[in-house]
């Protein structure tokens, strides 16, 4: 997979003024590479991740994946691409409490069942990789915070995405558990060979990545 950002900007108009969140962000990444994005709160880190993940639309510039400008796609096609090609891990795992671990991991395969090829065997394999093969039938309430985040990581990878986006994936975890989850993300990245982009306040987590960007006042600099 190839990811390219060309002079991407994002602003929001309020009654008082226009708020510039991101200004002219440009970079490229290919499969097997990783990036950590750091910066103070309000610097635009999560906004950048949402734009790359097609959850929001740039005010200017363009984003291409494998040479295709995704925002030119009709929304149904864009939603299908997002489901099949982009995995998301957020600070809160957002597991559905009424479903067990296995069912939560399989949820992304149900959105476009004609396209989805992953099934129970793939889910078991991922849960083995994240160390939860013994928790398949447990409900989210029966898991620790670190275990719930591991389920979220397995769910993000179930459709074999070429791009994995993580927004503060260790932000709600204690130091020891955060280190374990960080190590898991790095190890899975090496195995799956996807593009990995992580937004984080943790300098310890950021140090594990081959590239590091810092966002300040909407502008990006490579460290």
KOLGU-859517 format. One line per 3 residues: their letters; for each residue x, y, z of N, C-alpha, C. Coordinates in steps of 0.05 Angstrom, whole numbers. Example, Ala and Ser with C-alpha at 12.3 -4.5 7.8 and 13.67 -1.06 7.14 Angstrom:
<recs>
AS = 264,-114,156,246,-90,156,264,-66,156 ~ 257,-45,142,273,-21,143,258,1,157
</recs>
This chain:
<recs>
XXX = 17,-24,0,0,0,0,18,25,0 ~ 9,45,-15,22,71,-15,3,92,-5 ~ 12,108,14,-4,130,25,11,156,19
XXX = -3,176,8,9,202,2,-10,224,10 ~ 1,244,25,-14,268,32,-1,291,17 ~ -17,308,4,-8,331,-11,-20,356,1
XXX = -3,372,16,-12,398,25,-40,397,38 ~ -43,378,56,-69,375,69,-73,395,91 ~ -96,409,90,-103,429,110,-132,423,120
XXX = -137,432,144,-164,430,155,-170,454,172 ~ -194,466,167,-203,488,183,-232,485,190 ~ -240,498,212,-268,499,220,-276,528,223
XXX = -299,534,212,-310,561,214,-329,564,237 ~ -323,583,255,-341,589,277,-354,617,272 ~ -371,625,290,-383,651,287,-363,674,289
XXX = -343,669,305,-323,690,310,-300,690,290 ~ -291,666,281,-268,666,264,-265,638,251 ~ -246,636,233,-238,611,222,-215,599,238
XXX = -218,574,247,-198,561,263,-182,542,245 ~ -156,548,241,-139,531,225,-127,509,243 ~ -135,484,237,-126,462,253,-101,449,242
XXX = -100,445,215,-77,434,202,-70,451,178 ~ -44,455,173,-35,472,151,-14,458,134 ~ -22,451,109,-2,441,90,14,417,98
XXX = 0,396,107,14,372,115,20,354,90 ~ 45,347,86,52,330,63,72,308,73 ~ 66,283,66,86,262,70,76,237,55
XXX = 94,217,53,88,192,39,97,169,57 ~ 82,147,55,89,122,69,82,98,51 ~ 97,76,55,91,52,41,89,29,61
XXX = 79,6,52,75,-17,69,101,-25,84 ~ 98,-32,109,120,-40,125,133,-18,141 ~ 123,7,138,134,30,152,116,40,174
XXX = 127,53,193,112,62,216,118,91,223 ~ 99,105,235,101,133,242,87,139,268 ~ 99,154,285,87,164,310,83,194,307
XXX = 60,204,314,54,232,313,49,242,341 ~ 66,261,350,64,272,377,58,302,375 ~ 54,313,398,47,342,399,28,347,422
XXX = 26,372,431,8,379,453,-21,375,446 ~ -38,375,466,-66,373,462,-76,396,445 ~ -94,391,426,-104,412,409,-87,419,385
XXX = -66,403,381,-47,410,359,-57,398,332 ~ -78,381,333,-88,370,307,-81,342,302 ~ -71,327,323,-62,300,319,-86,282,311
XXX = -107,282,327,-130,265,321,-143,273,295 ~ -144,299,289,-156,309,264,-141,297,240 ~ -114,297,242,-98,286,220,-104,256,217
XXX = -107,242,238,-113,213,236,-140,208,224 ~ -159,225,232,-186,222,220,-187,228,191 ~ -171,247,182,-169,253,153,-157,229,138
XXX = -135,219,148,-122,196,135,-141,172,134 ~ -156,169,155,-175,146,156,-201,151,142 ~ -204,173,128,-228,181,113,-252,185,130
XXX = -248,190,156,-271,196,174,-278,225,172 ~ -261,241,161,-266,270,157,-253,278,131 ~ -262,301,120,-253,310,94,-235,334,96
XXX = -212,335,82,-194,358,84,-208,383,73 ~ -200,406,84,-210,432,73,-194,439,47 ~ -170,429,45,-153,434,22,-132,411,20
XXX = -121,408,-4,-101,387,-8,-115,360,-15 ~ -100,339,-17,-112,313,-23,-96,291,-10 ~ -110,268,-7,-99,244,5,-104,222,-15
XXX = -82,207,-22,-84,185,-40,-75,159,-27 ~ -88,138,-33,-79,111,-25,-78,94,-50 ~ -55,84,-55,-49,68,-80,-58,84,-105
XXX = -52,110,-105,-57,127,-128,-85,136,-131 ~ -103,129,-113,-131,136,-115,-138,157,-94 ~ -151,179,-104,-160,200,-86,-187,191,-75
XXX = -187,181,-50,-210,167,-39,-235,185,-36 ~ -231,211,-31,-254,228,-27,-270,233,-52 ~ -260,223,-75,-275,225,-100,-295,201,-103
XXX = -292,181,-85,-310,158,-87,-337,165,-76 ~ -358,153,-86,-385,155,-73,-383,144,-45 ~ -399,154,-27,-397,146,1,-400,116,5
XXX = -418,102,-8,-419,73,-4,-392,59,-11 ~ -380,67,-33,-354,56,-40,-332,63,-21 ~ -333,88,-11,-313,97,8,-316,82,34
XXX = -340,77,43,-345,62,68,-335,33,65 ~ -339,22,41,-329,-6,37,-299,-6,37 ~ -286,13,24,-257,15,24,-247,17,52
XXX = -259,35,68,-250,39,95,-252,14,111 ~ -274,-1,108,-278,-26,123,-257,-47,115 ~ -251,-49,90,-233,-70,80,-203,-63,83
XXX = -196,-38,82,-168,-30,79,-156,-14,101 ~ -173,-4,120,-163,13,142,-173,1,169 ~ -154,-3,187,-161,-12,214,-158,11,234
XXX = -175,13,254,-175,34,273,-173,23,302 ~ -155,35,318,-154,29,346,-155,56,361 ~ -174,59,378,-178,84,393,-169,81,422
XXX = -169,104,436,-161,103,464,-181,86,480 ~ -206,89,474,-227,72,486,-231,48,466 ~ -231,24,475,-234,1,457,-261,0,443
XXX = -281,12,454,-308,12,442,-318,-16,435 ~ -314,-35,454,-325,-62,450,-355,-61,457 ~ -370,-77,443,-399,-79,448,-403,-98,472
XXX = -415,-88,494,-416,-104,518,-433,-129,516 ~ -453,-130,497,-471,-153,494,-458,-176,479 ~ -435,-171,467,-421,-192,451,-396,-201,465
XXX = -389,-227,460,-364,-237,472,-340,-229,456 ~ -317,-237,464,-292,-229,451,-292,-237,421 ~ -298,-262,416,-298,-272,388,-317,-255,371
XXX = -342,-250,381,-361,-235,366,-353,-206,361 ~ -340,-194,381,-330,-167,377,-308,-166,355 ~ -291,-185,355,-270,-185,334,-281,-189,306
XXX = -303,-204,304,-315,-210,278,-333,-188,268 ~ -340,-169,284,-359,-148,276,-352,-135,249 ~ -327,-127,244,-321,-113,218,-326,-131,194
XXX = -326,-157,197,-331,-175,174,-360,-175,166 ~ -378,-165,182,-407,-166,177,-417,-142,161 ~ -401,-121,159,-410,-97,146,-414,-101,116
XXX = -395,-115,104,-396,-121,75,-391,-151,71 ~ -411,-167,79,-406,-196,80,-399,-209,53 ~ -407,-197,31,-399,-208,5,-369,-205,-1
XXX = -357,-184,11,-329,-179,6,-312,-192,28 ~ -322,-194,52,-306,-203,75,-300,-233,72 ~ -275,-240,75,-268,-269,73,-258,-279,100
XXX = -253,-261,119,-244,-269,145,-267,-283,161 ~ -260,-302,177,-280,-316,193,-269,-324,220 ~ -282,-345,231,-274,-353,258,-245,-361,260
XXX = -235,-376,240,-207,-385,242,-188,-361,242 ~ -193,-341,226,-176,-317,226,-178,-303,252 ~ -202,-301,264,-205,-288,290,-190,-302,311
XXX = -192,-329,312,-177,-345,331,-147,-340,328 ~ -138,-340,303,-109,-335,299,-100,-308,310 ~ -116,-287,305,-109,-261,315,-110,-260,346
XXX = -130,-273,357,-132,-273,386,-110,-289,399 ~ -100,-309,385,-76,-323,395,-52,-304,394 ~ -49,-288,373,-27,-270,371,-27,-249,393
XXX = -51,-240,401,-53,-219,421,-55,-231,449 ~ -52,-258,451,-52,-271,477,-78,-275,491 ~ -100,-277,475,-127,-279,487,-142,-304,476
XXX = -127,-324,467,-141,-348,457,-158,-362,479 ~ -151,-357,504,-166,-369,526,-190,-352,535 ~ -195,-330,521,-217,-312,529,-239,-309,508
XXX = -240,-328,489,-258,-325,466,-287,-320,474 ~ -297,-333,495,-325,-331,502,-330,-312,525 ~ -310,-296,533,-314,-277,555,-327,-252,544
XXX = -342,-239,562,-354,-213,555,-333,-191,562 ~ -335,-167,549,-316,-145,555,-314,-138,584 ~ -336,-140,599,-336,-133,628,-319,-152,644
XXX = -313,-175,633,-296,-195,647,-267,-192,641 ~ -260,-172,625,-232,-168,617,-220,-144,630 ~ -193,-144,633,-179,-120,643,-177,-99,621
XXX = -169,-75,627,-166,-54,608,-147,-62,585 ~ -124,-74,592,-105,-82,572,-116,-104,554 ~ -131,-123,566,-143,-144,550,-164,-133,530
XXX = -180,-114,539,-199,-101,521,-186,-87,498 ~ -163,-74,504,-149,-61,482,-137,-81,462 ~ -129,-104,472,-118,-125,455,-140,-136,437
XXX = -165,-138,448,-187,-147,431,-192,-126,409 ~ -190,-100,416,-194,-79,396,-173,-80,374 ~ -149,-87,381,-127,-90,361,-133,-113,343
XXX = -142,-136,354,-149,-159,337,-172,-152,319 ~ -192,-137,329,-215,-129,312,-206,-111,290 ~ -187,-93,295,-177,-75,274,-163,-89,252
XXX = -152,-113,258,-136,-127,238,-151,-150,224 ~ -176,-155,232,-191,-178,222,-194,-179,192 ~ -197,-156,179,-201,-155,150,-174,-152,135
XXX = -152,-154,149,-126,-152,136,-120,-125,124 ~ -124,-103,139,-121,-76,127,-92,-71,120 ~ -88,-54,100,-61,-46,93,-52,-22,109
XXX = -71,-9,124,-65,15,139,-78,12,167 ~ -62,14,188,-72,13,215,-67,40,229 ~ -89,52,239,-88,78,251,-95,76,281
XXX = -78,86,298,-83,83,327,-82,111,340 ~ -104,117,354,-107,143,367,-104,140,397 ~ -81,147,408,-75,144,437,-81,115,447
XXX = -71,95,434,-78,67,441,-71,58,469 ~ -52,73,482,-44,66,509,-52,87,529 ~ -68,106,521,-74,129,537,-89,123,563
XXX = -105,102,563,-121,95,586,-109,72,603 ~ -84,65,597,-72,42,610,-50,50,630 ~ -45,33,650,-23,38,668,3,34,654
XXX = 25,42,666,51,42,652,59,14,643 ~ 55,-6,660,64,-33,652,46,-44,629 ~ 20,-40,631,2,-50,610,6,-35,584
XXX = 11,-9,587,16,8,563,41,-3,548 ~ 62,-10,563,86,-20,550,80,-46,536 ~ 64,-63,548,57,-89,536,41,-85,510
XXX = 22,-66,510,6,-61,486,23,-48,464 ~ 41,-31,472,59,-18,453,76,-39,439 ~ 87,-57,455,104,-79,443,88,-96,425
XXX = 62,-102,432,45,-118,415,40,-104,388 ~ 35,-78,388,30,-63,363,55,-65,345 ~ 78,-61,357,103,-62,341,107,-90,329
XXX = 103,-110,346,107,-138,337,88,-146,314 ~ 63,-138,318,43,-144,297,48,-129,271 ~ 59,-105,274,66,-89,251,87,-104,234
XXX = 107,-115,248,128,-130,234,117,-154,220 ~ 97,-168,233,86,-192,221,67,-186,198 ~ 50,-165,201,29,-160,182,39,-142,158
XXX = 61,-127,162,73,-111,141,54,-89,131 ~ 38,-78,148,20,-56,140,34,-29,146 ~ 21,-8,138,29,19,147,17,23,174
XXX = 33,32,193,23,37,220,28,66,228 ~ 7,80,235,9,108,244,-5,110,271 ~ 10,120,291,0,122,318,2,151,327
XXX = -20,161,338,-20,187,351,-17,182,381 ~ 1,196,394,6,191,422,18,215,436 ~ 13,216,462,27,235,480,52,222,492
XXX = 53,195,489,75,181,502,101,181,486 ~ 121,194,496,147,194,482,160,166,482 ~ 153,150,503,164,123,504,152,106,481
XXX = 126,109,476,114,95,453,125,106,427 ~ 127,132,424,136,144,399,164,135,392 ~ 181,130,412,208,122,407,211,95,394
XXX = 190,79,394,190,53,382,186,53,352 ~ 180,77,341,173,79,313,196,90,296 ~ 198,82,271,220,90,254,219,119,246
XXX = 194,130,244,191,159,238,174,172,260 ~ 181,197,265,166,212,286,161,240,276 ~ 136,248,277,127,275,270,118,289,296
XXX = 123,315,297,111,332,318,93,353,305 ~ 69,354,315,50,374,306,49,397,327 ~ 51,421,317,48,445,334,35,467,318
XXX = 13,476,329,-3,498,317,-9,491,288 ~ -16,466,283,-25,458,256,-3,451,237 ~ 22,456,244,45,450,226,60,426,235
XXX = 72,412,216,85,386,222,114,387,217 ~ 130,376,235,159,374,231,168,346,238 ~ 187,336,222,197,308,227,220,310,246
X = 219,292,267,240,292,287,263,274,280
</recs>
